[in-house]
Amino acid sequence: MTSVQTETGILAGEQRMLIDGELQPAASGATFGVEHPANETVVGDVADGSVHDMERAVGAARRAFDETDWSRDTDFRFHCLTQLHEALQRNQERLRRILVTEVGCPISVTGSQIESPIDEVRHWAEYGRDFDYLVDTGLHDTPLGPARRKLHHEPLGVVGAITPWNVPFYLNIAETIPALMAGNTVVLKPAQLTPWSGTELGRIIAEETDIPAGVFNVVTSNANEVGAALSADPRVDMITFTGSTATGRAILAAGAATVKKNLLELGGKSAHIVLDDADLSACLPLAAMMACVMSGQSCILPSRILLPRSRYEDGLAILKASMEGFPMGDPWTPGVMQGPQISAAQRCKVFGLIEAGTDSGARLVTGGGMPENLPVGYYVQPTLLADVDPNSVVAQEEIFGPVLTVTPYDSVDEAIAIANNTIYGLSGEVSGADVERAFSVATRMRTGNVTINGKSHFGIDSPFGGTGQSGLGYRNGAPGYLEYLHIKTIGMPE
Ligand code: ADP
């Protein structure tokens, strides 16, 4: 295990993958570097797995599902996941430093990315322990007389989990733990930029839990073809994926040949409709904060602000002041809430979209460049674009940066039409003093989830899923557990 430590808190994670119960390098011995985005330096390495390594991992997961009791022994799974919960708590500070190292996320805002997912392990363990896997629906009339029917909830088999880099530890947990507790076996393929949040999970499972060999595997790779191999493998029953819509389409296509189940959480371009009775001084600073925390690298960010024309300039002034005063800087400094973008390529993409915005007539109110006081690290100033044409590229493409676009509207119907003018449908927000009116607007937004007056829709106990090209299926809540189970209806004598 690598253990690079510096005064900033930088910490490199586990280099080895977990395949069939063994922590191991790539069969080829290849590795690739992991960069700390705040200092633009490679701070350690990780195994560069190949398609061959992925095939071995899928084989191990298949065997563990087909040949062990894992899928049938709920008590044992509860025991193992309770162990894992305790082990993650012991490793919490190490996981936090690895997360800040590979993502560049400010240490002050890591609670939702470390403590919350660790709690979720406990949640799913208890949820799965108490779940009713056999439901007797009683007698049903049939042409051949009454038949009793029982619904047997069974795991699907091998689940491939492909995760992105923006909130890697959280998503590694969110995608794999309900799958495991439901009795599936798992192959996790973490994102290239954030492999350690995955390999650390593998190490902890191997070293500190009784989870049997093959039940949980982690394959890291610098090549997209390794994720593609997982999504096409006929031995895999389901892919759970969070990432871009483009990659989601590729995963769906790859799974089509074997009619694989897919749970997809994809991109978003969510709108925030600010109604004319909204308290601007409450809702807009919060909107600015949401755009800057995580450097805007959040799929559920309501990045398109729709302001009533009557309050347009007042709203812009509040957003400008909030963004200009936002605490950005080195992610290790307590109190900093916006760190760098994750990579040079991502920063370049953000700048390209800002430029596309100004090219199409948007007004740059603030930001748009690199902060002068942070010459090293992939920082982007909080950026506000006004007068944004709802059909322009910057209003249609997900930016994944600390950028808000603002568009004025004249009527609520027009605001709803602008909000719905997107291929996406992940999340959304409505602000307004009249909550009933805000609720009615929320129901007309073609999107998966809506926050009203800053009251978040997101949490472990509530289903979360996208509409349109933002996804298929649900995470969290009761539907989020059912995704990992097949319901077998058994008809039988009375
Ligand atoms: P981004 O473009 O922001 O890097 P992606 O959606 O491409 O995000 O990546 C999310 C995850 O999907 C990563 O783990 C990545 O390795 C994986 N991935 C990329 N391309 C493919 C593919 N064709 N098939 C399966 N997984 C892929």
Boltz pocket constraint, residues with backbone or C-beta under 6 A from the ligand:
constraints:
  - pocket:
      binder: B
      contacts: [[A, 162], [A, 163], [A, 164], [A, 165], [A, 189], [A, 190], [A, 191], [A, 192], [A, 221], [A, 223], [A, 224], [A, 225], [A, 226], [A, 227], [A, 228], [A, 229], [A, 231], [A, 242], [A, 243], [A, 244], [A, 245], [A, 247], [A, 248], [A, 250], [A, 251]]
      max_distance: 6.0
